[in-house]
Amino acid sequence: MRRKWLIAIIGLLALVVVLVGACAKPTPSSTTLEPVKIAFIGPLTGPISGDGINMAKGVQLAVTKANDEGGILGGRMVEVIEYDDQGLAEQSASVAKKAIDLDGVKAIVGVWGASELAAVKQVAKPAKIPVASAPAGAIDAMDDWYPGWFHDGDNFPYNVRPMIMKMETTPGLSTIAIVYEDIEFCRQGAEYLHSIWDAPGSKVKIVGEVWHPMGAGDVKLEYTKAASYTPDAIFCAEFTPPAIMGAIKSLHEIGYKGAIFACTPAARKMIIDAVGVAAEGLNVGCALIEDPNVPANVDYCARYRAAYDDDDIYYVGMASFENAQIIMQGFDKAGTDSDAAKIDQTVRNMGYKLLNGVTLEFTPQGFAKRGRTYLATVKDGKLTFVQYAPIAESDYALYLK
């Protein structure tokens, strides 16, 4: 009899456990919550794939960091989907449409050039998809702004402000010849430099300008012509790896003895190693480099080396890391991945710290006010920090259209 009662009690308890388990509300985990998808669009193949791959690495580092810290929006993981646009605007538009319409991404980061950015924007704007771009900094890339569109990256003033500072403060530097790679970025940059150095009272005078096709590696003729103007300095306005390497080697081969200035692409270990002794003494102005004075910058560099076993830490990857962080933190702090206007206001006011140590601010059109850029030089085969170069308010005014 007692045994029957014991069996009955055990059966009753088992039934209670089953009923409680059935009625209990399951607690969602990061593995059951829908991930937040963001798209990386950039040139993963083609002549500028080196930049695109570095950009993709920066984005992946930001996503991994966010996921390791518990995700966003209540524990949702972030998934980055990579799209190769080969640096072609028509391809940028095509993959942006696929990312939004078929793959359900909530934001787009990356994008290398101004024409590609304009193409992406035409697809993303009607869908109200936030976009955070990095290198594409031509002035016309700022047109047709909409809430959720951000440009945290490069522009021509950021590249040349350190050179302008150096030219205007160094005795014996008063004339300059410029060799431009023929891209929209440089065409607008030429106007910018003339607006400064053609102004009454300017200490510096442009004595000659030479242009060559985008991506040209054999530029010795162009740099020989630039040197024939006998300038105190030559500025290499080059932005693709073949052109910047060709420029540095050419100036070394012709024995030019004046000051040499270059842009962000020269601030890359791969470039400096490739040209060897020809890079020694090169002055480089760039938006972002490895900076031991900024903890977030030091952390990025350590993560990059650990993740990729690679010392080629470069601006486009660093800026793309910032892009992805801006989007993810904007989503998280706004509490939404679909309200572009709310995300826009959140990003503008959340006090994000850039990898150059400056608290991020934007112009009304979504262009990042980075506050300062870098002047560096190549010494003993390594890029060496020289000083910060403050950005003039007039530089931002170019992007207030």
Secondary structure as GFF3:
##gff-version 3
##sequence-region A 1 401
A	DSSP	alpha_helix	2	23	.	.	.	ID=ss1
A	DSSP	beta_strand	36	42	.	.	.	ID=ss2
A	DSSP	alpha_helix	49	68	.	.	.	ID=ss3
A	DSSP	beta_strand	78	84	.	.	.	ID=ss4
A	DSSP	alpha_helix	89	101	.	.	.	ID=ss5
A	DSSP	beta_strand	107	110	.	.	.	ID=ss6
A	DSSP	alpha_helix	114	127	.	.	.	ID=ss7
A	DSSP	beta_strand	131	133	.	.	.	ID=ss8
A	DSSP	three_ten_helix	139	142	.	.	.	ID=ss9
A	DSSP	beta_strand	149	151	.	.	.	ID=ss10
A	DSSP	alpha_helix	156	169	.	.	.	ID=ss11
A	DSSP	beta_strand	175	181	.	.	.	ID=ss12
A	DSSP	alpha_helix	184	197	.	.	.	ID=ss13
A	DSSP	beta_strand	205	212	.	.	.	ID=ss14
A	DSSP	alpha_helix	220	228	.	.	.	ID=ss15
A	DSSP	beta_strand	233	237	.	.	.	ID=ss16
A	DSSP	alpha_helix	241	253	.	.	.	ID=ss17
A	DSSP	beta_strand	259	262	.	.	.	ID=ss18
A	DSSP	three_ten_helix	264	266	.	.	.	ID=ss19
A	DSSP	alpha_helix	269	275	.	.	.	ID=ss20
A	DSSP	three_ten_helix	276	279	.	.	.	ID=ss21
A	DSSP	beta_strand	283	286	.	.	.	ID=ss22
A	DSSP	alpha_helix	295	308	.	.	.	ID=ss23
A	DSSP	alpha_helix	315	334	.	.	.	ID=ss24
A	DSSP	alpha_helix	340	349	.	.	.	ID=ss25
A	DSSP	beta_strand	361	362	.	.	.	ID=ss26
A	DSSP	beta_strand	368	369	.	.	.	ID=ss27
A	DSSP	beta_strand	372	379	.	.	.	ID=ss28
A	DSSP	beta_strand	382	390	.	.	.	ID=ss29
A	DSSP	alpha_helix	393	397	.	.	.	ID=ss30
###
